[in-house]
Amino acid sequence: MRQQDFEEISCLWEVWDTRALGVCAIETAVPGMVWSVWYDGQPAAAFGFSQASAFDPQHWQAWAFGTARFKRCVPLITRHILSLRPQIERDCRRLQVITMCGHDIAHRWIEALGAEREGRLKSYGRGGEDFLIYAWTGSDGARGGEQDNF
């Protein structure tokens, strides 16, 4: 796993466990919305959408992490996510990403995909790390009929 991904994810866990991370990704996944990308016969990236709320099936959280080869996967992942736009617009009222401050490469990618930065989550990580929250919201969401920004 890339160092920035490890730092961003592991600071949210009381006890870091890669197996538990995998189980959590599958258990909280929006059905059919978890993928892996392989490069030269090796896993290079994982990404998907999870339920962000136990009581709101239209509130999703996007996530991604990978190895040093993740950069090579970004064009494929981007195309795949963009191809899902009709399904996301139909099934998801709010899609959010929570990412650690300082993970600038991730922030630029998220912004290029059209997400709006909503704010800072102070001391979100277990060691006091600050995170940023980005979101895409549908026109029927809390924005009162604004144009979709997915």
Wavefront OBJ file of the C-alpha trace (Angstrom):
o trace
v 0.000 0.000 0.000
v 1.227 3.511 -0.805
v 2.526 5.345 2.258
v -0.040 8.173 1.955
v -2.874 5.642 1.706
v -1.568 3.739 4.715
v -1.268 6.922 6.789
v -4.756 8.064 5.765
v -6.509 4.761 6.476
v -4.574 3.355 9.427
v -5.023 6.471 11.569
v -8.754 5.716 11.653
v -8.323 2.273 13.219
v -7.719 1.469 16.881
v -5.784 -1.627 15.801
v -4.626 -1.741 12.173
v -5.486 -5.000 10.402
v -5.439 -5.334 6.600
v -7.741 -8.365 6.740
v -10.297 -6.385 8.737
v -10.005 -3.573 6.183
v -10.933 -5.997 3.409
v -13.860 -7.409 5.364
v -15.063 -3.894 6.214
v -14.906 -2.855 2.537
v -17.008 -5.839 1.492
v -19.467 -5.687 4.410
v -20.252 -1.996 3.963
v -20.150 -1.975 0.154
v -22.969 -0.714 -1.966
v -23.915 -3.994 -3.706
v -21.811 -4.529 -6.825
v -19.729 -1.403 -6.197
v -16.284 -2.695 -5.145
v -13.458 -3.302 -7.619
v -9.785 -4.130 -7.825
v -7.319 -3.275 -10.563
v -4.484 -5.631 -11.385
v -1.301 -4.563 -13.143
v 1.245 -7.089 -14.457
v -0.571 -9.880 -12.627
v -0.487 -8.143 -9.247
v -3.162 -6.172 -7.383
v -2.420 -2.472 -7.783
v -5.570 -0.680 -6.584
v -8.905 -1.173 -4.887
v -11.799 1.248 -5.008
v -15.492 1.376 -4.436
v -18.529 2.874 -2.800
v -19.670 2.001 0.699
v -22.809 2.838 2.610
v -21.945 6.003 4.531
v -25.011 5.692 6.734
v -26.683 2.639 8.216
v -30.103 4.267 7.841
v -29.837 6.026 4.447
v -29.158 3.761 1.440
v -28.749 6.800 -0.844
v -25.761 8.180 1.114
v -22.529 6.646 -0.174
v -18.852 7.073 0.566
v -16.214 6.633 -2.144
v -12.813 5.196 -1.289
v -9.657 4.061 -3.044
v -6.195 2.878 -2.125
v -3.367 1.173 -3.900
v 0.244 0.205 -4.302
v 3.037 2.220 -5.882
v 1.426 1.353 -9.241
v -1.797 3.170 -8.330
v -0.940 6.129 -10.595
v -1.022 3.821 -13.613
v -4.548 2.750 -12.609
v -6.015 6.254 -12.241
v -7.096 6.660 -15.901
v -8.908 3.301 -15.838
v -10.533 4.017 -12.478
v -11.586 7.487 -13.639
v -13.190 6.132 -16.813
v -14.985 3.436 -14.828
v -16.343 5.896 -12.258
v -17.500 8.269 -15.009
v -19.232 5.379 -16.794
v -21.251 4.793 -13.602
v -22.607 8.332 -13.578
v -26.170 7.347 -14.633
v -26.385 4.717 -11.891
v -24.897 7.046 -9.285
v -27.346 9.802 -10.248
v -30.244 7.346 -10.020
v -29.331 5.550 -6.781
v -27.253 7.995 -4.735
v -28.402 11.295 -3.235
v -25.012 12.085 -1.678
v -21.587 10.670 -2.514
v -18.783 11.793 -0.248
v -15.059 11.289 0.206
v -13.154 11.858 3.430
v -9.426 12.322 2.902
v -6.539 13.316 5.159
v -5.205 16.856 4.891
v -1.952 16.807 2.973
v -2.988 14.044 0.564
v -2.810 16.624 -2.224
v -2.725 14.156 -5.130
v -5.999 12.626 -3.951
v -7.546 16.081 -3.462
v -6.699 17.157 -7.017
v -8.169 13.936 -8.451
v -11.358 14.242 -6.384
v -11.774 17.872 -7.457
v -11.127 16.939 -11.113
v -13.989 14.430 -10.801
v -16.256 17.322 -9.813
v -16.527 17.000 -6.042
v -17.024 20.096 -3.940
v -14.844 20.587 -0.880
v -17.238 21.058 2.020
v -14.912 21.524 4.953
v -12.341 20.301 7.439
v -12.969 17.548 9.967
v -10.718 18.514 12.856
v -9.053 15.697 14.777
v -10.898 13.068 12.692
v -7.962 10.632 12.894
v -7.213 8.813 16.130
v -3.918 10.708 16.432
v -5.562 14.101 15.923
v -5.151 14.178 12.137
v -7.398 16.605 10.270
v -9.329 15.403 7.227
v -11.192 17.137 4.413
v -14.651 16.169 3.244
v -15.686 16.403 -0.391
v -19.082 15.581 -1.866
v -21.205 15.267 -4.947
v -24.900 15.829 -4.349
v -27.906 15.151 -6.535
v -30.414 17.800 -7.540
v -33.055 16.345 -5.207
v -30.730 16.563 -2.214
v -30.217 19.220 0.413
v -29.169 21.801 -2.165
v -32.744 22.653 -2.997
v -32.884 21.760 -6.686
v -29.471 22.934 -7.869
v -28.005 21.233 -10.916
v -26.474 17.790 -10.360
v -22.735 17.922 -9.845
v -21.968 14.206 -10.175
l 1 2 3 4 5 6 7 8 9 10 11 12 13 14 15 16 17 18 19 20 21 22 23 24 25 26 27 28 29 30 31 32 33 34 35 36 37 38 39 40 41 42 43 44 45 46 47 48 49 50 51 52 53 54 55 56 57 58 59 60 61 62 63 64 65 66 67 68 69 70 71 72 73 74 75 76 77 78 79 80 81 82 83 84 85 86 87 88 89 90 91 92 93 94 95 96 97 98 99 100 101 102 103 104 105 106 107 108 109 110 111 112 113 114 115 116 117 118 119 120 121 122 123 124 125 126 127 128 129 130 131 132 133 134 135 136 137 138 139 140 141 142 143 144 145 146 147 148 149 150
